[in-house]
Amino acid sequence: KFLPVQVFRNDALDCLTEIGSLRDLDPTYDPRFRSLFTSFLTRLADIFSPETDLQPAYENGTEQDCEFLQKLALFLSGFFQAHLRVLEVPETHQALIAGLLYLVRISEIKETEIFRICLEAWYMLAEDLYKSEQIPHHGNMTRSMPASPMGLQLNGGATNNGGTQSRKFLYAPVLNGIRQVMITNMAKPEEVLIVEDENGDIVRETTKDTDVIAQYKTMRDALVYLTHLNPEDTETIMLSRLAAQVDGSAWSWNNLNTLCWAIGSISGAMAEDEEKRFLVTVIKDLLGLCEMKRGKDNKAVVASNIMYVVGQYPRFLKAHWKFLKTVANK
């Protein structure tokens, strides 16, 4: 009733967020939450569609508009974290996917706090889907999850060994978009010491941003989960982004940095043969880019990214020392 009315919109979202984030309720309330969510999306569609590019609206909108988008991120992220499985039924499947697509669009807004709100939902979804793919064995026992997702093996079939339909296919329409926003917004790893300052100059970082380091670790784990769910899609996105750096159509220091940080973050998430083929392609393209670029700063950015990526793949380096020497000599 109040959501479509601009003067009440933000207050209505505050109320809905409080309700939608309630957890551990009796299952008899599940139909009410499904009804709430589908009704909400119907009203939201009157404001904008899931295909809308929200960056211009955020940049040019009023303070109230910007606040609305942040509150919308809070509502959707909180609702999915509390009631994701409740929406995984045929009658609300379409609404679930539409809601996730809205959150993908919100994730594309260049605003750190909004992205971190969305990241909570993406990490939860990626981890949940990954764990649901794990192979049961020895009766009801399931393979235990290690503390970190690094180096885990993917069960890539259409069904898990329990014979049930794999949940990752339910979310296929949105997982590509999630991978895209994760790669685009990849946070700076702790090991990277060279940064671009507010004047656009390349300088050595003097202090560590603990918030950014924590964000990187969350994004790294989420992207590893997402890569296990579909390594081919992750590889296709990354190589396409790298090609756009090489041909200059999307060249910038920031674009190259975030891409290489994302590439480094998924070390161990692919099968060894896949990883070798992928990494050789990446390094060759980066070496060609370094030779092509003019200017000391441009070359320094590319070279530092080459050494960062190579350093993140110890399994590859141990098996290919000659390749490492070639890279170091170049």
Backbone as numpy.savetxt, mean C-alpha at the origin, in Angstrom:
# Nx Ny Nz CAx CAy CAz Cx Cy Cz
-29.73 10.81 6.63 -30.55 12.02 6.63 -29.70 13.29 6.63
-28.63 13.32 7.48 -27.85 14.54 7.64 -26.59 14.58 6.78
-26.12 13.41 6.30 -24.86 13.38 5.55 -24.87 14.24 4.29
-25.94 14.23 3.48 -25.90 15.04 2.25 -25.97 16.55 2.50
-26.35 16.98 3.70 -26.48 18.41 3.99 -25.13 18.93 4.46
-24.55 19.86 3.70 -23.17 20.25 3.93 -22.92 20.78 5.35
-23.84 21.53 5.89 -23.62 22.13 7.19 -23.56 21.07 8.30
-24.22 19.92 8.09 -24.23 18.85 9.10 -23.26 17.70 8.77
-22.65 17.76 7.60 -21.91 16.62 7.06 -20.81 16.12 8.01
-19.98 17.00 8.50 -18.85 16.57 9.32 -19.30 16.05 10.68
-20.30 16.68 11.27 -20.82 16.19 12.54 -21.47 14.82 12.38
-22.16 14.63 11.27 -22.78 13.33 11.00 -21.72 12.24 10.87
-20.61 12.59 10.21 -19.52 11.61 10.06 -18.90 11.26 11.41
-18.77 12.24 12.29 -18.24 11.96 13.63 -19.10 10.92 14.34
-20.41 11.10 14.28 -21.33 10.16 14.92 -21.24 8.77 14.28
-21.21 8.74 12.95 -21.13 7.46 12.25 -19.83 6.73 12.54
-18.74 7.48 12.69 -17.45 6.87 13.00 -17.47 6.21 14.37
-18.07 6.87 15.34 -18.18 6.28 16.68 -18.97 4.97 16.63
-20.05 4.96 15.88 -20.88 3.75 15.79 -20.18 2.66 14.97
-19.64 3.07 13.82 -19.04 2.11 12.90 -17.78 1.45 13.42
-17.12 2.07 14.40 -15.87 1.52 14.94 -16.09 0.59 16.13
-17.34 0.40 16.54 -17.63 -0.50 17.66 -17.27 -1.94 17.28
-16.60 -2.63 18.19 -16.13 -3.99 17.90 -16.68 -4.98 18.92
-16.52 -6.26 18.57 -16.83 -7.36 19.49 -18.26 -7.31 20.00
-19.18 -6.96 19.11 -20.59 -6.94 19.47 -21.23 -8.29 19.16
-22.41 -8.50 19.69 -23.15 -9.72 19.41 -23.45 -9.80 17.91
-23.29 -10.98 17.30 -23.54 -11.14 15.86 -24.94 -10.73 15.42
-25.89 -10.65 16.36 -27.23 -10.22 15.98 -27.25 -8.80 15.44
-26.19 -8.03 15.73 -26.11 -6.65 15.22 -25.54 -6.58 13.80
-25.00 -7.70 13.28 -24.35 -7.68 11.96 -25.26 -7.14 10.86
-26.54 -7.58 10.78 -27.40 -7.02 9.71 -27.58 -5.51 9.82
-27.56 -4.99 11.04 -27.70 -3.54 11.20 -26.48 -2.81 10.67
-25.29 -3.37 10.89 -24.08 -2.74 10.37 -24.04 -2.82 8.84
-24.51 -3.94 8.28 -24.59 -4.03 6.82 -25.53 -2.97 6.27
-26.67 -2.82 6.92 -27.64 -1.83 6.48 -27.09 -0.42 6.61
-26.39 -0.15 7.71 -25.77 1.16 7.91 -24.78 1.47 6.80
-23.95 0.48 6.47 -22.89 0.72 5.49 -23.46 0.94 4.09
-24.41 0.12 3.68 -24.99 0.28 2.34 -25.76 1.59 2.23
-26.45 1.98 3.28 -27.18 3.27 3.26 -26.20 4.43 3.19
-25.09 4.31 3.93 -24.07 5.36 3.91 -23.50 5.54 2.51
-23.17 4.43 1.84 -22.59 4.53 0.49 -23.58 5.13 -0.51
-24.85 4.84 -0.34 -25.86 5.45 -1.21 -25.85 6.96 -1.07
-25.76 7.45 0.16 -25.69 8.90 0.41 -24.36 9.48 -0.09
-23.27 8.74 0.13 -21.96 9.24 -0.29 -21.88 9.37 -1.81
-22.52 8.46 -2.52 -22.51 8.51 -3.99 -23.16 9.78 -4.52
-24.05 10.39 -3.73 -24.65 11.66 -4.14 -23.66 12.82 -4.03
-22.58 12.61 -3.26 -21.57 13.66 -3.07 -20.44 13.50 -4.09
-19.90 12.29 -4.21 -18.91 12.00 -5.26 -18.83 10.49 -5.44
-18.31 10.08 -6.60 -18.25 8.66 -6.95 -16.89 8.07 -6.56
-16.76 6.73 -6.53 -15.47 6.11 -6.20 -14.39 6.36 -7.25
-14.77 6.88 -8.42 -13.76 7.15 -9.47 -13.23 8.58 -9.41
-13.72 9.39 -8.50 -13.34 10.81 -8.44 -11.91 10.99 -7.98
-11.15 11.84 -8.69 -9.82 12.24 -8.25 -9.99 13.30 -7.16
-9.60 12.95 -5.93 -9.87 13.84 -4.80 -8.76 14.84 -4.51
-7.61 14.70 -5.17 -6.51 15.63 -4.89 -6.88 17.08 -5.22
-7.46 17.37 -6.41 -7.86 18.76 -6.68 -8.88 19.28 -5.68
-9.82 18.42 -5.28 -10.84 18.84 -4.31 -10.19 19.18 -2.97
-9.18 18.42 -2.60 -8.50 18.68 -1.33 -7.66 19.95 -1.40
-6.98 20.15 -2.54 -6.12 21.33 -2.69 -6.92 22.62 -2.80
-8.06 22.56 -3.48 -8.83 23.77 -3.78 -10.08 23.94 -2.93
-10.37 22.93 -2.09 -11.59 22.97 -1.31 -11.47 23.86 -0.07
-12.59 24.06 0.58 -12.61 24.83 1.82 -12.03 24.00 2.95
-11.80 24.62 4.09 -11.32 23.90 5.26 -12.31 22.82 5.66
-13.59 23.11 5.49 -14.63 22.14 5.82 -14.59 20.93 4.88
-14.30 21.19 3.60 -14.17 20.09 2.63 -13.01 19.17 3.00
-11.88 19.78 3.35 -10.69 18.99 3.71 -10.95 18.18 4.97
-11.65 18.79 5.91 -12.00 18.10 7.15 -12.93 16.93 6.87
-13.85 17.13 5.92 -14.77 16.05 5.55 -14.01 14.84 5.02
-13.02 15.06 4.16 -12.28 13.95 3.58 -11.47 13.21 4.65
-10.92 13.94 5.61 -10.19 13.28 6.68 -11.14 12.46 7.56
-12.29 13.02 7.87 -13.28 12.30 8.68 -13.84 11.09 7.92
-13.95 11.21 6.60 -14.40 10.09 5.79 -13.38 8.95 5.85
-12.09 9.31 5.82 -11.04 8.30 5.96 -11.15 7.60 7.31
-11.41 8.36 8.37 -11.55 7.77 9.70 -12.73 6.81 9.76
-13.87 7.21 9.16 -15.05 6.35 9.18 -14.79 5.05 8.43
-14.32 5.15 7.18 -14.13 3.95 6.36 -13.06 3.04 6.96
-11.93 3.61 7.37 -10.86 2.81 7.95 -11.34 2.11 9.22
-12.02 2.84 10.09 -12.51 2.25 11.33 -13.56 1.19 11.09
-14.46 1.43 10.14 -15.53 0.47 9.85 -14.95 -0.83 9.30
-13.99 -0.73 8.37 -13.39 -1.93 7.79 -12.60 -2.72 8.84
-11.90 -2.02 9.71 -11.14 -2.72 10.74 -12.06 -3.45 11.72
-13.25 -2.92 11.94 -14.17 -3.52 12.91 -15.12 -4.54 12.28
-15.47 -4.36 11.00 -16.57 -5.15 10.44 -16.29 -5.70 9.04
-15.03 -5.90 8.70 -14.70 -6.37 7.36 -15.42 -7.68 7.03
-15.33 -8.65 7.92 -15.91 -9.97 7.65 -17.44 -9.90 7.60
-18.01 -8.97 8.34 -19.47 -8.82 8.34 -19.97 -8.46 6.94
-19.13 -7.71 6.18 -19.53 -7.27 4.84 -19.21 -8.30 3.76
-18.53 -9.39 4.12 -18.14 -10.40 3.14 -19.27 -11.41 2.89
-20.41 -10.90 2.54 -21.55 -11.75 2.18 -22.07 -11.25 0.83
-22.74 -12.11 0.07 -23.15 -11.72 -1.29 -23.94 -10.42 -1.36
-24.84 -10.19 -0.41 -25.70 -9.01 -0.51 -24.95 -7.70 -0.30
-23.78 -7.74 0.35 -23.02 -6.50 0.56 -21.65 -6.51 -0.12
-21.39 -7.51 -0.96 -20.10 -7.58 -1.64 -19.84 -6.33 -2.48
-20.83 -5.91 -3.24 -20.67 -4.73 -4.10 -20.40 -3.48 -3.26
-21.11 -3.35 -2.15 -20.91 -2.19 -1.27 -19.52 -2.23 -0.64
-19.05 -3.42 -0.27 -17.72 -3.57 0.32 -16.65 -3.09 -0.65
-16.73 -3.55 -1.90 -15.73 -3.16 -2.91 -15.81 -1.66 -3.18
-17.03 -1.12 -3.28 -17.19 0.32 -3.52 -16.58 1.13 -2.37
-16.81 0.68 -1.14 -16.25 1.39 0.01 -14.73 1.37 0.02
-14.17 0.22 -0.34 -12.71 0.12 -0.42 -12.14 1.00 -1.53
-12.85 1.09 -2.65 -12.42 1.97 -3.74 -12.45 3.43 -3.32
-13.44 3.80 -2.52 -13.46 5.15 -1.96 -12.21 5.39 -1.11
-11.85 4.40 -0.31 -10.67 4.57 0.56 -9.38 4.63 -0.26
-9.32 3.90 -1.37 -8.16 4.01 -2.27 -8.04 5.43 -2.80
-9.17 6.01 -3.25 -9.14 7.40 -3.75 -8.67 8.36 -2.65
-9.15 8.16 -1.43 -8.73 9.03 -0.33 -7.24 8.85 -0.04
-6.74 7.62 -0.19 -5.31 7.34 0.04 -4.42 8.09 -0.94
-4.96 8.45 -2.09 -4.17 9.14 -3.12 -3.97 10.62 -2.81
-4.69 11.14 -1.82 -4.52 12.55 -1.43 -3.15 12.73 -0.81
-2.43 13.75 -1.22 -1.08 14.00 -0.72 -1.14 14.72 0.63
-1.51 13.98 1.64 -1.57 14.53 2.99 -1.20 13.41 3.96
-0.15 13.63 4.73 0.44 12.55 5.52 -0.53 11.94 6.51
-1.26 12.77 7.26 -2.14 12.25 8.30 -3.28 11.42 7.70
-3.84 11.88 6.58 -4.90 11.13 5.92 -4.37 9.77 5.45
-3.17 9.77 4.87 -2.61 8.51 4.40 -2.38 7.54 5.55
-1.91 8.05 6.68 -1.66 7.15 7.82 -2.95 6.54 8.36
-4.04 7.29 8.29 -5.35 6.75 8.69 -5.73 5.59 7.76
-5.56 5.81 6.45 -5.87 4.77 5.47 -4.95 3.56 5.63
-3.69 3.83 5.94 -2.69 2.76 6.05 -3.09 1.73 7.10
-3.73 2.17 8.18 -4.17 1.22 9.21 -5.10 0.17 8.62
-6.02 0.61 7.77 -6.95 -0.33 7.14 -6.24 -1.22 6.13
-5.32 -0.64 5.35 -4.63 -1.44 4.33 -3.74 -2.50 4.97
-3.08 -2.15 6.06 -2.25 -3.15 6.74 -3.11 -4.28 7.28
-4.23 -3.92 7.92 -5.14 -4.92 8.46 -5.65 -5.85 7.37
-6.07 -5.27 6.23 -6.61 -6.07 5.14 -5.55 -6.99 4.56
-4.36 -6.47 4.30 -3.29 -7.28 3.70 -2.89 -8.43 4.61
-2.73 -8.14 5.90 -2.36 -9.18 6.85 -3.46 -10.23 6.96
-4.71 -9.79 7.04 -5.84 -10.70 7.19 -5.96 -11.62 5.98
-5.83 -11.06 4.78 -5.93 -11.88 3.57 -4.75 -12.85 3.48
-3.57 -12.37 3.83 -2.41 -13.26 3.77 -2.60 -14.46 4.71
-3.01 -14.19 5.93 -3.17 -15.27 6.91 -4.26 -16.25 6.49
-5.29 -15.75 5.81 -6.36 -16.64 5.37 -5.91 -17.55 4.24
-4.75 -17.22 3.61 -4.22 -18.04 2.52 -3.32 -19.16 3.01
-2.99 -19.15 4.30 -2.03 -20.12 4.79 -2.56 -21.53 4.72
-1.67 -22.48 4.48 -2.05 -23.86 4.17 -2.29 -24.64 5.46
-3.50 -25.17 5.65 -3.74 -26.02 6.83 -3.01 -27.36 6.68
-2.62 -27.92 7.79 -2.04 -29.27 7.75 -2.23 -29.92 9.11
-2.05 -31.23 9.14 -2.21 -32.03 10.36 -3.58 -31.76 11.01
-4.64 -32.09 10.29 -5.97 -31.91 10.84 -6.33 -30.46 10.94
-6.64 -30.00 12.16 -7.07 -28.62 12.36 -5.92 -27.67 12.64
-4.70 -28.20 12.70 -3.55 -27.35 12.97 -3.21 -26.55 11.72
-2.81 -25.30 11.88 -2.38 -24.48 10.75 -0.97 -24.03 10.98
-0.28 -23.76 9.89 1.10 -23.31 9.99 1.15 -22.01 10.76
2.00 -21.95 11.77 2.06 -20.75 12.60 2.70 -19.61 11.84
2.26 -18.38 12.14 2.79 -17.19 11.48 4.03 -16.71 12.21
5.13 -16.45 11.50 6.27 -15.82 12.14 5.96 -14.38 12.50
6.84 -13.77 13.29 6.59 -12.41 13.75 6.61 -11.42 12.60
7.39 -11.73 11.55 7.48 -10.83 10.40 7.04 -11.57 9.16
6.45 -10.88 8.16 6.03 -11.55 6.93 7.17 -11.80 5.96
8.39 -11.36 6.28 9.49 -11.47 5.33 9.81 -12.94 5.06
9.94 -13.28 3.78 10.38 -14.62 3.42 9.30 -15.68 3.52
8.04 -15.32 3.64 6.98 -16.32 3.74 6.62 -16.84 2.36
6.03 -18.03 2.32 5.69 -18.63 1.03 4.22 -18.43 0.72
3.93 -18.24 -0.53 2.57 -17.95 -1.00 1.85 -19.23 -1.40
0.60 -19.35 -0.95 -0.29 -20.37 -1.49 -1.09 -19.71 -2.60
-0.70 -19.91 -3.85 -1.26 -19.10 -4.93 -2.46 -19.68 -5.63
-3.07 -20.74 -5.12 -4.19 -21.34 -5.81 -5.47 -20.58 -5.62
-6.47 -20.95 -6.39 -7.77 -20.29 -6.30 -8.52 -20.66 -5.04
-8.16 -21.83 -4.46 -8.76 -22.22 -3.19 -7.67 -22.57 -2.22
-7.95 -22.43 -0.92 -6.98 -22.90 0.05 -7.17 -24.38 0.26
-6.31 -24.98 1.08 -6.36 -26.44 1.22 -7.59 -26.91 1.97
-8.32 -26.00 2.58 -9.57 -26.37 3.21 -10.70 -26.51 2.20
-10.41 -26.17 0.91 -11.40 -26.33 -0.13 -12.33 -25.15 -0.28
-12.13 -24.09 0.51 -13.01 -22.93 0.42 -12.44 -21.92 -0.57
-13.31 -21.10 -1.13 -12.88 -20.09 -2.09 -11.95 -19.09 -1.42
-10.84 -18.81 -2.07 -9.86 -17.89 -1.51 -10.43 -16.48 -1.40
-10.25 -15.85 -0.24 -10.81 -14.52 -0.01 -10.12 -13.47 -0.87
-8.88 -13.72 -1.27 -8.18 -12.67 -2.01 -8.85 -12.37 -3.35
-9.59 -13.34 -3.89 -10.29 -13.10 -5.15 -11.51 -12.21 -4.95
-12.07 -12.23 -3.76 -13.17 -11.33 -3.44 -12.70 -9.87 -3.52
-11.44 -9.64 -3.13 -10.90 -8.28 -3.07 -10.06 -7.90 -4.29
-10.00 -8.78 -5.28 -9.16 -8.53 -6.46 -9.38 -7.16 -7.10
-10.63 -6.65 -7.18 -10.82 -5.35 -7.84 -10.12 -4.18 -7.16
-9.76 -4.32 -5.88 -9.16 -3.18 -5.18 -7.68 -3.40 -4.82
-7.20 -4.64 -4.84 -5.83 -4.89 -4.38 -4.79 -4.21 -5.28
-5.06 -4.13 -6.57 -4.14 -3.42 -7.46 -4.03 -1.96 -7.06
-5.16 -1.32 -6.79 -5.15 0.08 -6.37 -4.40 0.28 -5.06
-4.55 -0.67 -4.14 -3.84 -0.57 -2.86 -2.34 -0.66 -3.09
-1.92 -1.61 -3.94 -0.48 -1.71 -4.24 0.03 -0.41 -4.87
-0.74 0.18 -5.74 -0.33 1.43 -6.41 -0.09 2.53 -5.38
-1.03 2.72 -4.44 -0.88 3.81 -3.48 0.24 3.52 -2.49
0.46 2.26 -2.16 1.56 1.91 -1.24 2.91 2.23 -1.87
3.06 1.88 -3.14 4.33 2.13 -3.84 4.55 3.64 -4.02
3.49 4.35 -4.39 3.59 5.80 -4.61 3.99 6.54 -3.33
3.48 6.08 -2.20 3.67 6.81 -0.94 4.70 6.16 -0.01
5.53 5.27 -0.53 6.45 4.52 0.33 7.28 5.46 1.18
7.30 5.20 2.48 8.06 6.04 3.41 9.55 5.74 3.32
10.35 6.69 3.80 11.81 6.54 3.71 12.31 5.55 4.75
13.10 4.56 4.33 13.67 3.61 5.28 14.72 4.27 6.18
15.00 3.65 7.29 15.96 4.19 8.25 17.37 4.26 7.67
17.69 3.31 6.77 19.05 3.26 6.23 19.38 4.41 5.29
18.36 5.05 4.72 18.59 6.11 3.73 18.96 7.41 4.45
20.13 7.94 4.11 20.64 9.13 4.80 20.62 10.37 3.91
20.45 10.18 2.59 20.45 11.30 1.65 19.01 11.70 1.38
18.69 12.98 1.57 17.32 13.45 1.39 17.31 14.73 0.56
16.13 15.08 0.07 15.93 16.34 -0.64 15.36 17.36 0.34
16.06 18.50 0.52 15.59 19.49 1.49 14.51 20.39 0.89
14.05 21.38 1.70 12.95 22.23 1.24 13.33 23.11 0.06
14.64 23.26 -0.20 15.10 24.06 -1.34 15.33 23.22 -2.59
15.06 21.91 -2.48 15.27 21.04 -3.64 16.69 20.57 -3.79
17.52 20.74 -2.76 18.91 20.30 -2.81 19.06 18.94 -2.14
20.04 18.16 -2.59 20.34 16.86 -2.00 21.31 17.07 -0.84
20.89 16.67 0.35 21.71 16.87 1.55 21.73 15.59 2.37
22.66 15.52 3.32 22.72 14.39 4.23 21.81 14.65 5.42
20.98 13.68 5.75 20.05 13.83 6.86 20.81 13.81 8.19
20.44 14.72 9.08 21.16 14.82 10.36 20.37 14.23 11.53
19.05 14.15 11.42 18.23 13.58 12.49 17.25 12.56 11.90
16.86 11.59 12.71 15.94 10.56 12.27 14.51 10.92 12.65
13.58 10.74 11.74 12.16 10.97 11.99 11.54 9.64 12.40
11.29 9.48 13.71 10.81 8.19 14.21 9.43 7.84 13.65
8.59 8.85 13.40 7.27 8.59 12.82 7.39 8.00 11.42
8.32 8.55 10.64 8.51 8.05 9.27 9.08 6.64 9.30
10.00 6.37 10.23 10.58 5.03 10.34 9.50 4.00 10.69
8.63 4.36 11.64 7.53 3.46 12.02 6.57 3.25 10.85
6.30 4.33 10.10 5.42 4.21 8.94 6.03 3.31 7.89
7.34 3.43 7.67 8.01 2.57 6.69 7.85 1.10 7.07
8.05 0.78 8.33 7.97 -0.62 8.75 6.57 -1.18 8.53
5.55 -0.39 8.82 4.17 -0.82 8.58 3.92 -1.02 7.09
4.37 -0.05 6.28 4.17 -0.13 4.83 4.95 -1.30 4.23
6.16 -1.51 4.73 6.97 -2.64 4.24 6.24 -3.96 4.47
5.77 -4.17 5.69 5.09 -5.43 5.98 3.82 -5.58 5.16
3.06 -4.49 5.02 1.83 -4.55 4.22 2.13 -4.88 2.77
3.19 -4.26 2.21 3.51 -4.50 0.81 4.06 -5.91 0.61
4.75 -6.45 1.60 5.19 -7.84 1.53 3.98 -8.78 1.50
3.00 -8.54 2.37 1.77 -9.34 2.34 1.10 -9.24 0.97
0.99 -8.01 0.46 0.32 -7.79 -0.84 1.08 -8.46 -1.97
2.41 -8.50 -1.88 3.22 -9.16 -2.90 3.02 -10.66 -2.87
2.97 -11.24 -1.67 2.69 -12.67 -1.56 1.35 -13.03 -2.19
0.37 -12.16 -2.04 -0.97 -12.44 -2.57 -0.99 -12.44 -4.09
-0.12 -11.62 -4.71 -0.04 -11.58 -6.18 1.29 -10.96 -6.59
2.37 -11.76 -6.62 3.69 -11.21 -6.96 3.75 -10.63 -8.37
2.98 -11.22 -9.30 3.02 -10.74 -10.68 2.50 -9.31 -10.78
1.44 -9.01 -10.05 0.87 -7.67 -10.11 1.84 -6.64 -9.51
2.44 -6.98 -8.38 3.42 -6.07 -7.77 4.58 -5.82 -8.73
5.10 -6.87 -9.33 6.22 -6.74 -10.27 5.83 -5.88 -11.47
4.63 -6.10 -12.01 4.18 -5.33 -13.18 4.09 -3.84 -12.84
3.53 -3.51 -11.69 3.41 -2.11 -11.27 4.78 -1.47 -11.14
5.69 -2.16 -10.45 7.02 -1.60 -10.19 7.82 -1.41 -11.47
7.79 -2.38 -12.36 8.54 -2.26 -13.62 7.93 -1.20 -14.52
6.62 -1.05 -14.48 5.97 0.02 -15.25 6.38 1.39 -14.72
6.42 1.53 -13.40 6.85 2.79 -12.79 8.32 3.07 -13.13
9.14 2.02 -13.13 10.55 2.20 -13.46 10.73 2.61 -14.92
9.95 2.03 -15.80 10.01 2.41 -17.23 9.66 3.88 -17.41
8.72 4.39 -16.60 8.35 5.80 -16.68 9.46 6.71 -16.17
10.32 6.20 -15.28 11.49 6.96 -14.86 12.54 6.99 -15.97
12.72 5.85 -16.61 13.74 5.74 -17.66 13.38 6.59 -18.87
12.10 6.56 -19.28 11.73 7.35 -20.47 11.45 8.81 -20.14
11.50 9.16 -18.86 11.38 10.56 -18.45 9.95 11.05 -18.27
8.95 10.20 -18.55 7.57 10.67 -18.49 7.10 10.95 -17.06
7.75 10.33 -16.08 7.37 10.57 -14.69 8.60 10.80 -13.81
9.69 11.28 -14.45 10.95 11.42 -13.72 10.87 12.50 -12.64
11.27 12.14 -11.46 11.54 13.10 -10.39 12.32 12.36 -9.33
13.06 13.09 -8.51 13.81 12.45 -7.43 12.86 11.71 -6.49
11.76 12.35 -6.15 10.84 11.74 -5.20 10.22 10.47 -5.77
9.81 10.52 -7.05 9.21 9.33 -7.66 10.18 8.16 -7.71
11.44 8.45 -8.04 12.43 7.38 -8.10 12.73 6.85 -6.69
12.85 7.76 -5.73 13.15 7.33 -4.35 12.07 6.41 -3.81
10.81 6.85 -3.88 9.73 6.03 -3.30 9.62 4.68 -4.01
9.84 4.67 -5.33 9.79 3.42 -6.07 10.89 2.47 -5.60
12.11 2.98 -5.48 13.23 2.12 -5.07 13.10 1.66 -3.62
12.56 2.52 -2.77 12.31 2.09 -1.39 11.29 0.97 -1.36
10.27 1.06 -2.22 9.26 0.00 -2.30 9.87 -1.29 -2.85
10.71 -1.16 -3.88 11.38 -2.35 -4.44 12.23 -3.02 -3.38
12.98 -2.23 -2.63 13.82 -2.80 -1.57 13.01 -3.45 -0.47
11.81 -2.95 -0.22 11.02 -3.43 0.91 10.48 -4.85 0.72
10.36 -5.31 -0.53 9.74 -6.62 -0.75 10.78 -7.73 -0.91
12.00 -7.49 -0.50 13.03 -8.52 -0.56 12.56 -9.78 0.17
12.66 -10.91 -0.49 12.25 -12.18 0.11 10.80 -12.55 -0.10
10.02 -11.66 -0.71 8.58 -11.93 -0.87 8.28 -12.73 -2.14
9.25 -12.83 -3.06 9.04 -13.60 -4.29 9.84 -14.90 -4.21
9.48 -15.85 -5.05 10.29 -17.05 -5.21 11.67 -16.63 -5.72
12.69 -17.40 -5.41 14.07 -16.99 -5.71 14.29 -16.72 -7.19
13.75 -17.57 -8.07 13.93 -17.37 -9.51 13.22 -16.09 -9.98
12.00 -15.86 -9.46 11.27 -14.64 -9.80 12.04 -13.41 -9.33
12.54 -13.49 -8.11 13.28 -12.36 -7.54 14.53 -12.05 -8.35
15.25 -13.08 -8.78 16.46 -12.88 -9.58 16.13 -12.15 -10.89
15.12 -12.66 -11.59 14.74 -12.04 -12.87 14.29 -10.60 -12.68
13.48 -10.37 -11.66 12.98 -9.03 -11.36 14.12 -8.08 -11.01
15.01 -8.52 -10.13 16.08 -7.64 -9.66 17.09 -7.32 -10.76
17.41 -8.30 -11.60 18.33 -8.03 -12.72 17.74 -6.97 -13.64
16.45 -7.06 -13.93 15.80 -6.05 -14.77 15.86 -4.67 -14.11
15.56 -4.61 -12.82 15.58 -3.34 -12.08 16.97 -2.71 -12.12
18.00 -3.49 -11.79 19.36 -2.95 -11.72 19.85 -2.50 -13.10
19.55 -3.27 -14.13 19.96 -2.87 -15.48 19.30 -1.56 -15.88
18.01 -1.43 -15.59 17.31 -0.18 -15.92 17.88 1.00 -15.14
18.18 0.77 -13.87 18.73 1.85 -13.04 20.14 2.25 -13.50
20.96 1.26 -13.88 22.29 1.58 -14.38 22.20 2.39 -15.68
21.28 2.01 -16.55 21.07 2.77 -17.78 20.60 4.18 -17.49
19.73 4.32 -16.50 19.24 5.64 -16.11 20.36 6.51 -15.56
21.26 5.90 -14.78 22.38 6.65 -14.21 23.31 7.18 -15.30
23.55 6.35 -16.31 24.41 6.78 -17.42 23.74 7.86 -18.26
22.43 7.80 -18.37 21.68 8.72 -19.21 21.54 10.11 -18.58
21.40 10.17 -17.26 21.12 11.43 -16.59 22.35 12.35 -16.58
22.08 13.64 -16.69 23.13 14.65 -16.63 23.01 15.42 -15.32
24.12 15.86 -14.78 24.10 16.61 -13.53 24.51 15.74 -12.36
25.36 16.29 -11.50 25.89 15.52 -10.37 24.79 15.06 -9.42
23.83 15.94 -9.13 22.77 15.57 -8.19 21.89 14.46 -8.74
21.52 14.55 -10.03 20.70 13.49 -10.64 21.41 12.14 -10.57
22.69 12.13 -10.92 23.45 10.89 -10.89 23.58 10.36 -9.46
23.75 11.28 -8.51 23.88 10.86 -7.11 22.61 10.20 -6.61
21.46 10.75 -6.99 20.17 10.17 -6.56 20.01 8.77 -7.14
20.29 8.62 -8.45 20.14 7.31 -9.08 21.13 6.31 -8.49
22.38 6.73 -8.32 23.41 5.83 -7.80 23.10 5.38 -6.37
22.62 6.30 -5.55 22.31 5.93 -4.17 21.14 4.93 -4.13
20.20 5.09 -5.05 19.08 4.14 -5.11 19.53 2.77 -5.60
20.48 2.75 -6.53 21.02 1.46 -6.99 21.64 0.71 -5.82
22.48 1.39 -5.05 23.17 0.74 -3.94 22.18 0.35 -2.85
21.13 1.15 -2.66 20.13 0.78 -1.65 19.40 -0.49 -2.06
18.92 -0.53 -3.30 18.17 -1.70 -3.77 19.03 -2.95 -3.69
20.26 -2.87 -4.19 21.16 -4.04 -4.18 21.38 -4.51 -2.74
21.56 -3.58 -1.83 21.83 -3.93 -0.44 20.68 -4.59 0.28
19.46 -4.46 -0.27 18.29 -5.05 0.38 18.04 -6.50 -0.03
18.86 -7.02 -0.95 18.63 -8.38 -1.46 19.84 -9.28 -1.19
20.09 -9.63 0.07 21.27 -10.45 0.40 21.23 -11.83 -0.24
20.03 -12.41 -0.39 19.93 -13.74 -1.01 20.47 -13.70 -2.44
20.15 -12.63 -3.15 20.63 -12.48 -4.52 22.14 -12.22 -4.55
22.62 -11.36 -3.64 24.04 -11.02 -3.63 24.92 -12.22 -3.32
24.48 -13.06 -2.38 25.28 -14.24 -2.03 25.45 -15.17 -3.23
24.45 -15.22 -4.08 24.50 -16.12 -5.24 25.14 -15.47 -6.46
25.34 -14.13 -6.45 25.82 -13.45 -7.66 26.84 -12.36 -7.30
27.95 -12.77 -6.74 28.98 -11.80 -6.34 29.56 -11.06 -7.54
29.68 -11.74 -8.68 30.24 -11.08 -9.87 29.33 -9.94 -10.32
28.03 -10.15 -10.22 27.09 -9.09 -10.59 27.27 -7.89 -9.67
27.46 -8.15 -8.38 27.66 -7.06 -7.42 28.93 -6.28 -7.76
30.01 -6.97 -8.12 31.25 -6.28 -8.48 31.05 -5.40 -9.72
30.28 -5.91 -10.69 29.99 -5.11 -11.88 29.24 -3.84 -11.53
28.24 -3.97 -10.67 27.46 -2.82 -10.26 28.34 -1.81 -9.53
29.18 -2.30 -8.61 30.06 -1.41 -7.82 31.05 -0.68 -8.74
31.59 -1.39 -9.74 32.53 -0.76 -10.67 31.89 0.33 -11.49
30.64 0.10 -11.92 29.93 1.09 -12.72 29.63 2.33 -11.88
